[in-house]
Amino acid sequence: MQTLAVGVSFIDLQFVSTPRIIATVVLQGPGGVTLIDPGPASTLPSLTRQLEHAGIAARDVTTLLLTHIHLDHAGACGAFVRAHPKTRVYVHREGVRHLVAPEKLVASAARLYGDEMDRLWGEVLPVPADAIVALNGGEVLETGGRRLVVADTPGHASHHVSYFCADIGVAFVGDTGGIRLGADLPVLPPTPPPDIDLEAWSRSLSVIDGWRPAALFLTHFGPVAPVDAHLAEFRACLDTAERIARAALARDGDDPHREAWFVAQCRQALMRQLGERDVRLYETAARLDLSWRGLARYLRKRVTA
């Protein structure tokens, strides 16, 4: 467990036995422990083990704060609450129904991941409705010994929120701030289906920038600073991804060929900055074929509209 500030740390969940892919934030206070994005059910043993190694019993966790309900961030919630029924789960109001009845979410993921579902995500269990607190954005939460401001930050997902802790200057932004697997590594935009919205994403980045945080915490992976430079680079990367997706859509051929071209272009761009090992890490954190599908869906919807 790595420390960000007194009572604030994070755990590397070692997703698919790989470091620097998914992080869970741990807030410790007199009233109990709060986790931000507990991760998928497949990494719940790793999460529990590392909490115990830090002297924290899983039963001491009173609160799970979700940035959004994608399985790499929230898939463990049902199993965790089943084991510890007093735990409360905070999530965007649009995500509540998918936690209570995750069948549609799981079916959607299964279309993307197929036979890899269990290995990647584990068993996704429902969360009891009375264990869930719906968020709209604008709330102020006192939890884990910290005061957190909540903002509605759609773009990566329509049901995405971010949390800002002013006393330590850190904004916990889930996937809204992109993917950066190391301080000296590039930032990558995660744009999977079904509800990517680049215009909303830009507004969300402005909301986060308006907090004037000293650092952002990315679920993939860890703290990044300086914030101005990161956000400027990330905006440019979103623009580039959109441009490549538009070029792919304009190409002759069917969607599999367009997808393959998009993936090749993005992979070549990463290879200009990274070695093969780090490129594979980025592809583990955010599959490029899924990024194509999310962007293609978004751009086609705009044409239809």
C-alpha positions in Angstrom: 0.0 0.0 0.0 1.4 3.4 -1.0 0.8 6.6 0.9 -0.6 9.8 -0.6 -1.2 11.7 2.7 -1.8 10.9 6.3 -4.7 8.5 6.3 -4.9 8.4 2.5 -3.2 5.6 0.5 -3.8 3.2 -2.4 -3.5 -0.4 -3.3 -2.3 -2.0 -6.5 -4.9 -4.7 -7.1 -2.5 -6.7 -9.3 -5.2 -7.2 -11.9 -4.5 -10.4 -13.9 -1.3 -10.7 -11.9 -0.1 -7.5 -13.5 1.1 -4.4 -11.6 0.1 -0.8 -12.3 -3.3 -1.5 -14.0 -6.0 -0.9 -11.3 -5.7 1.1 -8.1 -8.0 1.3 -5.1 -7.9 4.3 -2.8 -8.0 3.8 0.9 -9.2 6.5 3.3 -8.8 5.8 7.0 -10.5 7.9 9.7 -12.0 7.5 13.2 -15.4 6.5 11.7 -14.0 3.7 9.6 -12.4 3.0 6.2 -13.6 4.2 2.8 -12.5 2.7 -0.5 -12.7 4.5 -3.8 -13.2 2.1 -6.7 -12.8 -1.3 -5.1 -12.1 -3.0 -8.4 -13.4 -6.2 -10.0 -14.5 -9.3 -8.0 -11.5 -11.2 -9.5 -9.2 -9.0 -7.4 -11.2 -9.0 -4.2 -8.8 -11.6 -2.6 -5.8 -9.3 -3.4 -7.7 -6.3 -2.0 -8.6 -8.1 1.2 -5.1 -9.5 1.6 -3.4 -6.1 1.2 -5.8 -4.4 3.5 -5.1 -7.0 6.2 -1.3 -6.6 5.6 -1.8 -2.9 6.4 -3.7 -3.7 9.6 -7.2 -3.1 8.1 -9.9 -5.7 8.5 -12.4 -5.8 5.6 -15.2 -5.5 8.2 -13.8 -2.0 9.1 -14.7 -0.8 5.6 -17.9 1.3 6.0 -18.1 2.9 2.6 -17.4 2.2 -1.1 -17.3 5.2 -3.3 -17.6 4.5 -7.0 -16.5 6.8 -9.8 -18.7 4.6 -12.1 -20.0 1.1 -12.5 -17.7 -0.5 -15.1 -16.5 -3.8 -13.9 -12.9 -2.9 -13.5 -14.0 -0.2 -11.0 -17.1 -1.6 -9.3 -17.5 -5.3 -10.0 -16.5 -6.3 -6.5 -19.2 -4.3 -4.8 -21.9 -7.0 -4.6 -19.5 -9.6 -3.2 -18.1 -7.1 -0.7 -21.5 -6.0 0.6 -22.7 -9.7 0.8 -19.7 -10.4 3.1 -20.1 -7.1 5.0 -23.7 -6.0 4.9 -23.2 -2.8 6.9 -21.1 -1.3 4.0 -22.7 1.5 2.0 -22.1 2.0 -1.7 -22.2 5.5 -3.2 -22.7 5.8 -6.9 -24.1 8.1 -9.6 -27.9 7.9 -9.7 -27.8 6.4 -13.2 -25.7 3.6 -12.0 -28.0 2.5 -9.1 -30.2 0.1 -11.2 -27.2 -1.7 -12.6 -25.8 -2.4 -9.2 -29.1 -3.7 -7.9 -29.7 -5.8 -11.1 -26.3 -6.3 -12.8 -27.6 -8.7 -15.5 -27.7 -6.2 -18.3 -24.3 -4.8 -17.4 -22.8 -8.3 -17.3 -24.5 -9.3 -20.6 -23.1 -6.1 -22.2 -19.6 -6.9 -21.0 -19.9 -10.5 -22.1 -20.4 -9.4 -25.6 -17.1 -7.6 -25.5 -15.0 -10.1 -23.4 -16.6 -13.5 -24.2 -14.9 -16.4 -22.5 -12.6 -14.1 -20.6 -15.3 -12.7 -18.4 -14.7 -14.9 -15.3 -10.9 -14.6 -15.5 -11.0 -10.8 -15.9 -13.9 -9.8 -13.7 -15.0 -12.7 -11.5 -18.6 -13.2 -10.3 -20.6 -10.0 -10.4 -23.2 -10.1 -7.6 -26.1 -7.7 -7.0 -25.9 -5.0 -4.4 -29.0 -4.7 -2.1 -30.9 -1.5 -2.9 -30.9 -0.4 0.8 -27.1 -0.5 0.8 -26.8 2.1 -2.0 -26.7 5.9 -1.8 -27.4 7.7 -5.1 -25.3 10.7 -6.1 -26.2 13.6 -8.3 -23.1 15.7 -8.1 -22.7 18.7 -5.8 -22.8 16.6 -2.6 -20.2 17.0 0.2 -19.3 13.7 1.9 -17.7 13.3 5.2 -16.1 9.8 5.0 -12.9 8.0 5.9 -11.8 11.0 7.9 -11.9 13.3 4.9 -14.3 15.8 3.3 -15.0 15.1 -0.3 -16.8 17.3 -2.9 -18.7 15.3 -5.5 -19.0 16.4 -9.2 -21.0 14.8 -12.0 -18.2 14.2 -14.7 -19.7 12.3 -17.7 -17.8 11.7 -20.9 -16.2 8.3 -20.3 -19.5 7.1 -19.0 -22.8 8.9 -18.4 -22.8 7.7 -14.8 -19.4 9.0 -13.8 -18.6 11.1 -10.8 -15.3 12.5 -9.4 -14.4 13.3 -5.8 -12.2 16.2 -4.6 -10.4 16.3 -1.3 -9.4 20.0 -0.9 -7.3 19.5 2.3 -4.8 17.3 0.4 -5.5 18.9 -3.0 -6.2 15.5 -4.7 -9.1 14.9 -7.2 -10.1 11.2 -7.5 -11.2 11.2 -11.1 -11.6 7.5 -12.1 -11.3 7.3 -15.9 -12.3 11.0 -16.6 -8.6 11.9 -16.4 -7.5 9.1 -18.8 -5.0 6.3 -18.3 -1.4 6.9 -17.3 0.6 3.9 -16.1 3.6 5.8 -14.9 4.8 9.4 -14.4 7.0 9.4 -17.5 4.6 7.5 -19.7 1.9 8.9 -22.0 -1.8 9.4 -21.3 -4.3 7.3 -23.2 -8.0 8.0 -23.6 -10.3 5.1 -22.6 -13.3 5.3 -24.9 -15.2 2.0 -24.8 -18.9 1.7 -25.6 -21.6 2.3 -24.9 -21.9 6.0 -23.9 -18.8 7.9 -24.8 -19.5 11.6 -25.2 -16.5 13.8 -26.1 -18.3 17.1 -25.6 -19.5 16.2 -22.1 -16.0 14.9 -21.4 -14.5 18.3 -22.3 -16.9 20.0 -19.9 -16.0 17.5 -17.2 -12.3 18.2 -17.6 -13.1 21.9 -17.1 -15.0 21.1 -13.9 -12.0 19.1 -12.6 -9.6 21.9 -13.6 -11.8 24.4 -11.8 -11.0 22.6 -8.5 -7.4 23.6 -9.1 -6.1 20.3 -7.6 -2.4 19.7 -6.9 -2.7 16.2 -8.3 -5.2 13.9 -10.0 -5.6 10.3 -8.9 -6.3 7.9 -11.8 -7.7 4.5 -11.2 -5.3 3.4 -14.0 -2.9 4.2 -12.4 -2.2 6.4 -9.4 -1.4 10.1 -8.8 -0.3 12.4 -11.6 1.0 16.0 -11.5 1.3 18.7 -12.6 -2.4 18.8 -13.4 -2.3 21.5 -16.0 0.2 19.7 -18.2 -1.7 16.4 -17.8 -5.1 17.8 -18.7 -3.6 19.6 -21.7 -2.0 16.4 -22.9 -5.1 14.4 -22.3 -7.3 16.9 -24.2 -4.9 16.6 -27.1 -5.0 12.8 -27.0 -8.8 12.8 -27.0 -8.7 15.1 -30.1 -6.2 12.7 -31.8 -8.3 9.6 -31.0 -11.4 11.3 -32.5 -9.4 12.3 -35.6 -8.1 8.8 -36.1 -11.6 7.4 -35.6 -13.1 9.8 -38.1 -10.4 8.8 -40.6 -11.2 5.1 -40.0 -14.9 5.7 -40.6 -14.1 7.3 -43.9 -12.1 4.3 -45.1 -13.5 1.8 -47.6 -14.3 -1.6 -46.4 -16.3 -3.0 -43.5 -16.1 -2.3 -39.8 -13.6 -5.1 -38.9 -11.2 -3.5 -41.4 -11.8 0.0 -40.0 -11.3 -1.3 -36.5 -8.0 -3.0 -37.4 -6.7 0.2 -39.0 -7.7 2.3 -36.0 -6.0 -0.2 -33.6 -2.8 -0.3 -35.8 -2.6 3.6 -35.9 -3.0 3.9 -32.1 -0.6 1.1 -31.4 2.0 2.6 -33.7 1.7 5.9 -31.9 2.2 4.2 -28.5 5.2 2.2 -29.9 6.9 5.5 -30.8 6.9 6.4 -27.1 7.0 3.0 -25.4 8.5 -0.4 -25.5 6.5 -3.5 -26.4 6.0 -4.4 -22.7 4.5 -1.1 -21.7 2.3 -1.1 -24.8 0.9 -4.4 -23.7 0.3 -2.9 -20.2 -1.7 -0.1 -21.8 -3.7 -2.6 -23.9 -4.5 -4.5 -20.7 -5.8 -1.4 -19.0 -7.8 -0.3 -22.1 -8.2 -2.4 -25.2 -7.8 -0.4 -28.4 -10.4 -2.3 -30.3 -13.0 -1.3 -27.6 -11.8 2.3 -27.8 -12.6 2.2 -31.5 -16.1 0.8 -30.9 -16.9 3.5 -28.4 -15.7 6.3 -30.6 -17.3 4.9 -33.7 -20.7 4.6 -31.9 -20.4 8.2 -30.6 -19.5 9.7 -34.0 -22.2 7.8 -35.8 -24.8 8.9 -33.3 -23.8 12.5 -33.9 -24.2 12.1 -37.7 -27.7 10.5 -37.1 -28.6 13.4 -34.7 
